[in-house]
Amino acid sequence: MPNNAVTLLGALKERLFVVPDYQRPYAWEKRQLDDLWQDLDLMADGSKHYTGTLVLKDRSTEHLTDAGDTVVECEVVDGQQRLTTCLILIDRLRRAFGSMANEQARSRADNLARTYGRVSIDGVPKARLQLADDLNEHWLTCILGDGQQAKAQLTAGEERLELAAAFFDSRIASLIGGFDEETALTTLQRLQTRVTNGLRFLVYEVEPESHAGEIFETLNGRGRDLTEMEKIKNYLLFLADSLPPARAAALVGEINRAWSRIYDHLAGYNANEDLLLRAHWLATQDPSARSWRGAVSVKEFLSRERFIPGSARLTVSEQSEEDAEQLQDDLVNTVAAYVTSLQNCALFTREFLDPRAAFQSFDDHAAPSRASSAHLRRSGVTAIFRPLLFAARLTHPRDGQLYVDLVDACERYSARVFAIGQKRSDSGQARLYRLAFELYSDSPAKAVLDEINELTWTYGDDDTVRAGLGPHENWYWRPGHKYFLYEYELSKAARPSDVQDFETHFIGSRSPRTTEHILPQKPRWDSDDWDTFTEEEHAQLVNGIGNLMLTDDNSSYSRKPFASKKGVRGQQTPPCYAESKLFQEREVAETFESWTAATIDQRRRALVTWALERWPITPPVTGSVEDEIPVGADDALELDTEDDAITAASEEMSS
């Protein structure tokens, strides 16, 4: 709670508020009204709740009230929606008090009217808050008063004012319904105190000569919205604040330390906060993609209603002290468990993305874990598998072999289904998410691995691989062509260290020059260099996988004939395939005497055979697995920025 936050009465003191015409009309609807009512219901008696900011501009116009008080007119530059709503609620409270026969209740009603409703200036009642011209008549006549407007149809702003008044009337009636008058009075007094003393505002005053419209635009148009990660942290801190001081301080410290570690783990790896939150939720809470709505989902899971003692709510509840202590224990344990698992998943994200990750918990499997993670990263699609990786590491924290087996299974899926098969990006997504949740919920790891392999066959069987590597498939424009060719290079190298880092071919200004078209994209048709190809054959074959290789710099090959590109052993200049550092270039030089449509197809078929061996799947005995959960538009795969960064680099390369 900010130290300079003031009560509603403190904000109103010695002021008359005017909402200028540049402000939008009253806009709150049921969702915002529900949120405010819940804040009041769950606010403990005597506690403080920060509710918003008021930015005010002094108009330098003073009035002397008939009671002898001096009030200054102020424009409400920002915060008018919440201020208006609070004053509507107070007016409905005034009416509820006024309807009681109890003298104390009527005295309360009169006091609310004088303090928050209207003041008298030169014998004329004037509202504490004047709305903009398009709403002010309805505000004064129908909301604060009991009159009617002589108009056939209300504006949208007027309808929302009426909605707010009716909403609070209904909530107040439900709150005191069935109580005797004494209990009803006590309950309304508690509600009034929470509104007038519990809600706190930060009040900022700007200079009278400031241009209020510009200030309003700056406040509402240029500020950075809170991230979902920030919203969740703030909500957890708010929950902690409901605990006794010592327990609150301990939990706040734990939350702050966890968030510091989370940001540290994600920094430097282009890691997406939203993907971390989403994948963690899908793995640990609910595997339905539609269930994740950011901070809203976490607020519903950790609803304040679960942890606030009934005795602290406006509604009367019989509850023992032991029950209240149990709720505090539940709050601490539930928040701590969420924070700890999220923090761990941030570490898992870091280790997955870091080529030099220690994987300290895996001992002898650290090196295989790094290698398998690198294979999956290079595939370009990882977001769909992140819940599975989180579930495995949360439930089997020291099982490095399981992690390697799982990552390898995910890479096979990514290669066969997405890179080669070119299936829809949500293919199998719903089932993969559910498998992650089942693994987290103690399903046997082997059963999960078996089902991933069966699902891979469903969407990427051997025929799909053969078709995806067909003779007329355009591979050059696929984001995954360098991944495919790089994995081929790795498989043929004597040692992985003999192969340059993937980023050498994929990232930076040289990346467009690291894919070689053996048959050039633009051959010289006026020469006989490539006269074995017709222009029609060229169009069909030039971007096929059989005609593509990784290279260090294709500018040295340009549109030369095959014999010049091939070169001979021992040739240093100009660069040639025969003396390349890359196996696949040397292989082409050693295998083929000429380059024709037939040799392109020969090489393509060899790559098909290699791909089936590199990403092998045994056909399931019982047939393919059906994706049990229908996938709609809302369940479509949301690629994270880590995946998008790879895709963007590919697109830049291909342009």
C-alpha positions in Angstrom: 0.0 0.0 0.0 1.6 3.4 -1.0 2.2 5.6 2.0 0.4 8.6 0.4 -2.8 6.8 -0.5 -5.9 8.5 0.9 -9.4 7.5 1.7 -12.4 8.5 -0.5 -13.2 11.2 2.0 -9.6 12.4 1.9 -9.8 12.7 -1.8 -13.2 14.6 -1.7 -12.2 16.9 1.1 -12.4 20.6 0.2 -13.0 19.7 -3.5 -15.7 19.7 -6.1 -15.0 17.4 -9.0 -15.7 18.1 -12.6 -15.3 15.5 -15.4 -14.3 17.4 -18.5 -15.9 16.8 -21.9 -12.8 15.2 -23.4 -13.3 12.2 -21.1 -15.1 9.2 -22.4 -18.6 8.6 -21.0 -19.1 6.3 -18.0 -18.0 2.8 -19.2 -18.1 0.3 -16.3 -20.1 -2.8 -16.9 -21.0 -5.9 -14.9 -17.5 -7.4 -14.9 -15.9 -4.3 -13.4 -18.7 -3.9 -10.9 -18.4 -7.5 -9.9 -14.6 -7.0 -9.3 -15.2 -4.0 -7.1 -17.9 -5.7 -5.1 -15.7 -8.8 -4.6 -12.9 -6.5 -3.3 -15.3 -5.0 -0.8 -16.7 -8.4 0.3 -13.3 -10.0 0.8 -11.7 -6.9 2.5 -11.2 -7.6 6.2 -12.7 -5.0 8.5 -10.1 -2.3 9.3 -7.9 -3.2 6.3 -6.8 -1.0 3.4 -7.2 -1.8 -0.3 -5.5 0.3 -3.0 -8.2 0.9 -5.6 -6.7 3.3 -8.1 -5.3 6.6 -9.0 -6.9 10.1 -9.3 -5.2 12.7 -11.4 -6.6 16.1 -10.7 -6.2 19.6 -12.1 -7.0 22.6 -10.0 -9.3 25.0 -11.8 -8.4 27.8 -9.4 -12.1 28.4 -8.8 -13.2 28.5 -5.2 -16.7 28.4 -3.7 -17.9 29.1 -0.2 -20.6 26.6 0.9 -23.6 27.6 2.9 -22.0 25.7 5.8 -19.0 28.0 5.7 -16.5 25.6 4.0 -14.3 26.5 1.1 -14.2 24.1 -1.8 -12.1 24.2 -4.9 -13.2 23.0 -8.4 -10.9 20.3 -9.8 -10.9 18.6 -13.2 -10.7 14.8 -13.0 -8.0 14.1 -15.6 -7.8 10.4 -14.8 -9.7 8.0 -12.5 -13.3 9.2 -13.1 -14.7 5.7 -13.8 -13.8 4.3 -10.4 -14.6 7.6 -8.6 -18.1 7.7 -10.2 -18.7 4.1 -9.3 -17.8 4.6 -5.7 -20.1 7.6 -5.4 -23.0 5.6 -7.0 -22.5 2.9 -4.4 -22.5 5.4 -1.6 -25.7 6.9 -2.9 -27.3 3.5 -3.0 -26.1 2.9 0.6 -27.7 6.3 1.5 -31.0 5.1 0.1 -30.8 1.7 1.9 -30.1 3.5 5.3 -32.9 6.0 4.6 -35.4 3.2 4.0 -34.9 1.9 7.6 -37.1 3.0 10.5 -34.0 3.1 12.8 -33.0 6.7 13.7 -29.3 5.8 13.6 -29.7 4.6 10.0 -31.5 7.7 8.9 -28.8 9.8 10.5 -26.2 7.9 8.5 -28.2 8.5 5.3 -28.2 12.3 6.0 -24.5 12.3 6.7 -23.7 10.4 3.5 -25.8 12.9 1.5 -24.0 15.9 3.0 -20.5 14.4 2.7 -20.6 12.6 -0.6 -23.7 13.8 -2.4 -24.3 17.5 -2.6 -23.2 20.7 -1.0 -25.2 23.9 -0.9 -23.7 27.0 -2.5 -25.7 30.2 -2.4 -28.8 28.1 -1.5 -28.4 25.9 -4.6 -27.5 22.2 -4.2 -24.4 21.3 -6.2 -23.2 17.7 -6.6 -19.7 16.8 -5.3 -19.1 15.3 -8.8 -20.2 16.9 -12.0 -20.0 14.6 -15.0 -19.4 15.7 -18.6 -22.3 17.6 -20.3 -23.6 14.5 -22.1 -24.2 12.6 -18.8 -24.5 15.3 -16.1 -28.3 15.8 -16.4 -29.0 12.1 -16.0 -26.5 11.9 -13.2 -28.1 14.7 -11.2 -31.7 14.0 -12.0 -31.9 10.2 -12.1 -28.9 8.7 -10.3 -28.4 11.1 -7.4 -32.1 12.3 -7.6 -35.4 10.5 -8.1 -36.5 12.3 -11.3 -36.8 11.3 -14.9 -35.5 12.7 -18.1 -37.8 13.7 -20.9 -36.2 11.6 -23.6 -37.2 8.6 -25.6 -34.0 6.6 -25.4 -31.0 6.6 -23.1 -27.4 6.9 -24.4 -25.0 4.1 -23.8 -23.3 6.1 -20.9 -26.7 6.7 -19.3 -27.6 3.0 -19.5 -24.4 2.1 -17.8 -25.1 4.5 -15.0 -28.5 2.9 -14.5 -26.9 -0.6 -14.7 -24.4 0.3 -11.9 -27.2 1.7 -9.7 -29.3 -1.4 -10.2 -26.3 -3.6 -9.6 -25.6 -2.1 -6.2 -29.3 -2.1 -5.2 -29.4 -5.8 -6.0 -26.2 -6.6 -4.1 -27.3 -4.6 -1.1 -30.7 -6.3 -1.0 -29.0 -9.7 -1.1 -26.5 -8.7 1.5 -29.2 -7.8 4.2 -32.0 -10.0 3.0 -33.5 -12.1 5.8 -31.8 -10.2 8.6 -33.5 -8.3 11.3 -33.1 -4.5 11.2 -30.3 -4.4 13.7 -28.2 -7.0 11.9 -28.9 -5.3 8.6 -27.8 -2.0 10.0 -24.6 -3.5 11.3 -23.9 -5.1 7.9 -24.5 -1.9 6.0 -22.3 0.0 8.4 -19.5 -2.5 7.7 -19.9 -2.0 4.0 -19.9 1.8 4.3 -16.7 1.7 6.3 -15.0 -0.5 3.7 -16.0 2.0 1.0 -15.2 5.2 2.8 -12.2 4.1 4.8 -10.9 0.9 3.3 -10.6 1.9 -0.3 -7.5 4.0 -0.9 -6.6 6.3 -3.8 -3.3 7.8 -4.9 -4.1 11.4 -5.7 -1.8 13.4 -8.1 -2.4 17.1 -8.7 -1.1 18.7 -11.9 -0.4 22.4 -12.4 -3.4 24.6 -13.3 -1.7 25.7 -16.5 -1.1 22.1 -17.7 -3.0 21.0 -20.7 -5.3 18.3 -19.2 -6.1 16.7 -22.5 -2.5 16.0 -23.3 -2.0 14.6 -19.8 -5.0 12.3 -20.2 -3.7 11.1 -23.6 -0.2 10.4 -22.1 -1.6 8.5 -19.1 -4.0 6.4 -21.2 -2.2 6.0 -24.5 1.5 5.8 -23.9 2.0 3.7 -20.8 3.2 0.1 -21.0 0.6 -2.4 -19.9 1.6 -4.7 -17.2 2.7 -8.1 -18.4 0.9 -11.2 -17.3 3.9 -12.1 -15.2 3.7 -8.8 -13.4 -0.1 -9.1 -12.9 0.3 -12.5 -11.4 3.1 -11.4 -9.0 1.0 -8.4 -7.9 -1.9 -10.7 -7.2 0.2 -13.1 -5.2 1.5 -10.2 -3.1 -2.0 -9.0 -2.6 -3.0 -12.4 -1.3 0.0 -12.4 1.0 -1.1 -9.1 2.4 -4.2 -10.7 3.9 -2.1 -12.8 6.3 -0.9 -11.7 9.8 2.2 -9.5 9.5 4.9 -12.1 10.2 3.5 -14.7 7.8 2.8 -12.0 5.2 6.4 -10.8 5.3 7.7 -14.4 4.9 5.5 -15.2 2.0 6.2 -11.8 0.3 9.9 -12.5 0.6 9.4 -15.9 -1.0 7.4 -14.4 -3.9 9.9 -11.6 -4.5 12.9 -14.0 -4.5 11.2 -16.4 -6.8 10.3 -13.7 -9.3 13.9 -12.4 -9.2 15.1 -15.9 -10.1 12.5 -16.3 -12.8 13.6 -13.1 -14.5 17.2 -14.2 -14.1 16.6 -17.5 -15.7 14.7 -16.0 -18.7 17.1 -13.1 -19.3 19.5 -13.5 -22.2 17.7 -16.4 -23.9 14.9 -14.6 -25.7 12.6 -16.6 -23.5 8.9 -15.8 -23.6 7.3 -15.2 -20.2 3.8 -15.9 -21.5 4.9 -19.3 -22.9 6.4 -20.2 -19.5 3.2 -19.3 -17.7 1.0 -21.0 -20.3 3.0 -24.2 -20.5 3.3 -24.4 -16.7 -0.5 -24.0 -16.4 -1.3 -26.6 -19.1 1.1 -29.1 -17.4 0.1 -28.6 -13.8 -3.5 -27.3 -13.7 -5.6 -27.8 -16.8 -4.5 -29.2 -20.2 -7.2 -27.5 -22.2 -5.7 -24.6 -24.2 -8.9 -22.6 -23.7 -8.5 -22.8 -19.9 -5.5 -20.5 -20.0 -6.4 -16.8 -19.9 -3.3 -15.4 -18.4 -3.5 -13.8 -14.9 -7.3 -14.3 -14.9 -6.8 -18.1 -14.8 -4.3 -17.8 -11.9 -6.7 -15.5 -10.0 -9.5 -18.0 -10.4 -7.3 -20.9 -9.3 -6.1 -18.9 -6.3 -9.4 -17.1 -5.7 -9.4 -15.0 -2.6 -12.7 -16.6 -1.6 -10.8 -19.8 -0.9 -8.6 -18.2 1.7 -10.6 -15.3 3.3 -12.3 -16.4 6.6 -16.0 -16.1 6.4 -16.0 -13.9 9.6 -14.0 -11.3 7.7 -16.6 -11.0 4.9 -19.6 -8.8 4.7 -21.9 -11.8 4.8 -22.3 -13.2 8.4 -20.6 -16.6 8.8 -20.0 -18.8 11.8 -16.3 -19.9 11.8 -13.9 -20.9 14.4 -10.4 -19.5 15.0 -9.0 -22.9 14.0 -10.8 -22.7 10.6 -9.2 -19.2 10.0 -5.8 -20.6 10.8 -6.3 -23.5 8.4 -7.2 -21.1 5.7 -4.0 -19.2 6.3 -2.0 -22.4 6.1 -3.8 -23.3 2.9 -3.0 -19.9 1.4 0.7 -20.1 2.3 1.1 -23.6 1.1 -0.8 -23.2 -2.1 0.9 -20.0 -3.1 4.4 -21.3 -2.2 3.8 -24.5 -4.2 2.7 -22.5 -7.3 5.7 -20.1 -7.0 8.2 -22.9 -6.5 7.0 -25.0 -9.5 6.9 -21.9 -11.7 10.4 -20.9 -10.6 11.6 -24.5 -11.4 10.0 -24.3 -14.8 11.9 -21.1 -15.5 15.1 -23.0 -14.7 14.0 -25.8 -17.0 13.4 -23.2 -19.8 16.8 -21.8 -19.3 18.5 -25.2 -19.4 16.5 -26.2 -22.5 17.6 -23.0 -24.4 21.2 -22.8 -23.1 23.6 -24.8 -25.4 26.0 -25.0 -22.4 23.4 -25.8 -19.7 24.8 -27.8 -16.7 21.7 -30.0 -16.1 23.2 -30.5 -12.7 20.4 -32.8 -11.5 21.1 -35.3 -14.3 24.7 -36.3 -13.5 25.8 -38.6 -16.3 23.0 -37.6 -18.6 23.9 -33.9 -18.7 25.7 -34.2 -22.1 23.0 -36.2 -23.8 20.4 -33.8 -22.4 22.2 -30.8 -24.0 22.5 -32.7 -27.3 18.8 -33.8 -27.4 17.7 -30.3 -26.4 19.7 -28.8 -29.3 18.1 -31.2 -31.8 14.6 -30.1 -30.7 15.5 -26.4 -30.7 16.8 -26.6 -34.2 13.5 -28.2 -35.4 11.9 -24.7 -35.0 8.8 -25.9 -33.1 9.1 -26.3 -29.3 6.1 -24.5 -27.7 3.8 -27.4 -28.3 6.1 -29.7 -26.3 7.0 -27.4 -23.4 4.2 -28.7 -21.1 5.6 -32.2 -21.5 9.1 -31.2 -20.7 7.9 -29.3 -17.6 5.8 -32.2 -16.4 8.7 -34.7 -16.8 11.1 -32.5 -14.9 8.7 -31.6 -12.1 7.7 -35.2 -11.5 11.1 -37.0 -12.3 13.6 -34.3 -11.3 16.7 -36.6 -11.4 15.7 -38.9 -14.3 18.0 -37.7 -17.0 17.3 -40.7 -19.2 13.6 -40.0 -19.2 14.3 -36.4 -20.2 16.5 -37.5 -23.1 14.0 -40.1 -24.3 11.1 -37.5 -24.1 13.0 -34.8 -25.9 14.0 -37.3 -28.6 10.4 -38.3 -29.0 9.3 -34.7 -29.3 12.0 -34.0 -31.9 10.8 -37.0 -33.9 7.3 -35.6 -33.8 8.5 -32.2 -34.8 10.6 -33.5 -37.7 8.1 -35.9 -39.1 4.9 -34.0 -38.5 5.9 -30.3 -39.0 9.3 -30.0 -40.8 8.7 -32.9 -43.2 5.0 -33.6 -43.2 4.0 -29.9 -43.1 0.9 -30.7 -41.1 -1.2 -28.0 -39.4 0.6 -26.5 -36.5 -2.0 -27.7 -34.0 -1.8 -31.4 -35.2 -2.1 -33.5 -32.0 -1.8 -30.5 -29.8 -4.8 -31.3 -27.5 -3.5 -34.8 -26.9 0.0 -33.7 -26.3 -1.2 -31.2 -23.7 -3.3 -33.9 -22.0 -0.4 -36.3 -22.0 1.7 -33.6 -20.2 -1.0 -33.3 -17.5 -1.3 -37.1 -17.2 2.4 -37.3 -16.7 2.3 -34.6 -14.0 -0.6 -36.5 -12.5 1.5 -39.7 -12.1 0.8 -41.6 -15.3 3.7 -44.0 -16.0 6.4 -42.3 -18.1 6.7 -45.3 -20.4 3.0 -45.2 -21.3 3.3 -41.5 -22.1 6.3 -42.0 -24.3 4.6 -44.9 -26.1 1.5 -42.7 -26.8 3.7 -39.8 -28.1 5.3 -42.3 -30.6 1.8 -43.6 -31.6 0.6 -40.0 -32.1 3.7 -39.3 -34.2 2.8 -42.3 -36.4 -0.8 -41.0 -36.7 0.3 -37.6 -38.1 3.7 -38.5 -39.6 3.9 -42.1 -40.7 6.5 -43.3 -43.2 4.2 -42.5 -46.2 3.9 -38.9 -44.9 7.7 -38.6 -44.7 8.1 -40.0 -48.3 5.4 -37.6 -49.6 6.9 -34.6 -47.7 10.3 -35.4 -49.4 8.6 -35.9 -52.8 10.4 -34.9 -56.0 8.3 -31.7 -56.6 8.2 -30.5 -53.0 9.5 -26.9 -52.6 11.9 -27.2 -49.6 13.8 -24.0 -50.0 10.9 -21.9 -48.8 10.3 -24.1 -45.8 11.6 -22.7 -42.5 12.9 -26.3 -41.6 15.1 -26.9 -44.6 18.3 -25.9 -42.8 17.3 -27.9 -39.8 16.9 -31.0 -42.1 20.2 -30.5 -43.9 22.1 -29.6 -40.7 20.9 -32.9 -39.0 22.1 -34.7 -42.1 25.5 -33.1 -41.8 25.7 -34.0 -38.1 24.8 -37.6 -38.8 27.6 -38.0 -41.3 30.4 -36.2 -39.3 33.0 -38.2 -37.5 32.5 -36.0 -34.4 29.8 -33.4 -33.7 32.6 -30.9 -33.0 33.6 -31.2 -36.7 30.4 -29.4 -37.6 30.0 -25.6 -37.2 27.3 -24.3 -34.9 23.8 -24.3 -36.4 23.7 -20.5 -35.9 26.5 -20.2 -38.5 24.1 -21.2 -41.2 20.9 -19.8 -39.7 21.5 -16.4 -38.1 23.2 -13.2 -39.3 23.9 -11.4 -42.5 25.5 -14.5 -44.1 22.5 -16.8 -43.5 20.9 -16.2 -47.0 24.2 -17.4 -48.5 24.5 -20.7 -46.6 22.0 -22.7 -48.7 23.4 -23.9 -52.0 21.3 -24.7 -55.0 23.4 -27.2 -57.0 21.2 -26.5 -60.1 21.3 -22.6 -59.8 18.1 -20.7 -59.2 18.9 -18.5 -62.3 21.0 -20.6 -64.7 22.4 -19.0 -67.9 20.0 -20.4 -70.4 21.9 -18.9 -73.2 24.9 -21.2 -72.5 25.2 -25.0 -72.5 26.1 -25.2 -68.8 22.8 -26.6 -67.8 21.3 -27.7 -71.1 20.4 -31.1 -69.7 17.4 -29.4 -68.0 14.4 -27.9 -69.6 12.9 -24.8 -68.0 9.9 -26.8 -66.9 12.2 -29.4 -65.1 14.2 -26.5 -63.6 11.0 -25.0 -62.1 10.0 -28.4 -60.6 13.4 -29.5 -59.2 15.4 -26.4 -58.3 14.0 -26.0 -54.8 13.6 -29.7 -54.1 15.5 -31.2 -51.2 17.6 -33.3 -53.6 19.1 -30.0 -55.1 19.8 -28.3 -51.8 22.9 -28.4 -49.6 24.3 -26.4 -46.7 27.4 -24.4 -47.6 29.6 -21.7 -46.1 29.0 -19.1 -48.8 27.2 -19.8 -52.0 28.3 -16.6 -53.6 31.5 -18.3 -54.7 29.5 -20.9 -56.7 26.9 -18.5 -58.1 25.6 -19.8 -61.5 28.7 -21.8 -62.5 28.3 -25.2 -64.3 28.4 -28.3 -62.2 31.9 -29.3 -63.1 33.3 -25.9 -61.9 31.3 -26.1 -58.6 32.4 -29.7 -58.1 36.2 -29.1 -58.6 38.8 -31.6 -57.8 40.6 -32.8 -54.7 43.4 -30.5 -53.7 41.9 -27.5 -55.3 42.2 -24.4 -53.1 40.9 -21.7 -55.4 38.3 -21.1 -56.4 36.3 -22.9 -53.6 34.7 -26.1 -54.7 32.6 -29.0 -53.3 35.5 -31.4 -53.4 37.5 -29.5 -50.8 34.6 -28.2 -48.7 34.6 -28.5 -44.9 31.0 -29.8 -45.2 30.5 -33.5 -45.7 27.4 -33.1 -47.9 29.3 -31.0 -50.4 32.2 -33.5 -50.5 29.6 -36.3 -50.8 28.1 -34.7 -53.9 31.5 -34.2 -55.5 32.5 -37.8 -54.8 29.2 -39.4 -55.8 28.1 -37.6 -59.0 30.0 -37.0 -62.3 27.2 -34.8 -63.6 24.1 -33.1 -62.3 20.8 -34.1 -64.0 17.2 -34.6 -63.2 18.0 -38.2 -62.5 20.9 -37.5 -60.1 18.7 -35.0 -58.2 16.2 -37.7 -57.7 18.9 -40.2 -56.8 20.1 -37.9 -54.1 16.5 -37.1 -52.9 15.7 -40.8 -52.5 18.9 -41.3 -50.5 17.8 -38.5 -48.2 14.4 -40.1 -47.8 16.1 -43.3 -46.7 18.3 -41.3 -44.3 15.3 -39.4 -42.8 13.4 -42.6 -42.1 16.5 -43.9 -40.2 17.2 -40.6 -38.5 13.7 -40.3 -37.1 12.5 -43.9 -36.8 9.0 -44.9 -35.6 7.7 -48.4 -35.2 4.1 -48.6 -36.4 1.7 -49.2 -33.5 0.3 -52.7 -33.2 -3.2 -51.5 -32.3 -3.5 -48.9 -35.0 -3.1 -45.1 -34.8 -4.1 -43.0 -31.8 -7.0 -40.7 -32.4 -6.7 -37.2 -31.1 -9.5 -37.5 -28.5 -10.1 -33.8 -28.0 -11.5 -31.7 -30.9 -9.2 -28.7 -31.6 -10.9 -25.5 -32.5 -9.5 -22.1 -33.5 -8.9 -21.2 -29.8 -6.7 -24.3 -29.4 -4.4 -23.4 -32.3 -0.7 -23.6 -31.5 0.7 -20.4 -30.2 4.4 -20.3 -31.3 6.5 -18.7 -28.7 9.0 -16.0 -29.6 11.8 -18.6 -29.3 10.2 -20.5 -32.1 9.2 -17.4 -34.0 12.8 -16.1 -33.8 13.9 -19.3 -35.7 11.1 -18.9 -38.2 11.8 -15.2 -38.7 15.5 -16.0 -39.4 14.4 -18.6 -42.0 12.0 -16.1 -43.7 14.8 -13.5 -43.8 17.1 -16.1 -45.3 14.5 -17.1 -48.0 13.6 -13.5 -49.0 
